[in-house]
Amino acid sequence: MPQESFFGQFTLDEEAAKKLISSPRTKIRHTNVPNDLKLSKSERIINAERVLNSRKGK
């Protein structure tokens, strides 16, 4: 059974970990909402930089 620790992180026992590993993958549908799931690491960094810079002016 997962339990929340002091810092908001979760620890799993072996049974819960096996259940997560054996669960089927979730297929993510294509939407027009921007996300970085299929970007490379360098593209994610560039995208994050752009988002953070756009928030500085607000």
Secondary structure, DSSP 8 states (H G I E B T S, - for coil): --EE-TTS-EE--HHHHHHHHHS--------SS---TTS-HHHHHHHHHHHHHHHHT-
